Amino acid sequence: VDVAYEGVGGALLGAVCANLKPEGRVLIVGSISQYPHNDETPHHGVEGVGDIMDDVFRPGRTVELPNGGRLIGNVWGDAFSTGVLPAFRDRLYADLAAGEIRALVDGTRFCGV
């Protein structure tokens, strides 16, 4: 995995980190596995990382992983409170419509969900 946009947490976050390439990045956008509707908070198993929300996401921390990859907390910054998010969304939609965004998939091997 080169880059992951991760908002689930728990075992999925652990799997992403276990398959992260050196210099890879995991953008932490939340952790639905830790929402109040869950009776227990599933552990992610990422070495050297505690609670993903309290220790990484909320403080906006970047954590270096043993393989050289990084967990990057709260990639949103203050985008919601400043109102700049609609401009980013509009740019994304325009780039997608213009064919400037595409998914690169290696068809030789898939390991994931």
ABEGO torsion letter per residue (X at the ends): XABBBBAAEEAAAAAAAAABBBGBBBBBAEBAAABAABABBBBAGBBGBBBAAAAAAAAGBBBBBAAGBBBBBGAAEAAAAAGAAAAAAAAAAAAAAAGABBBBBBAABBBEX
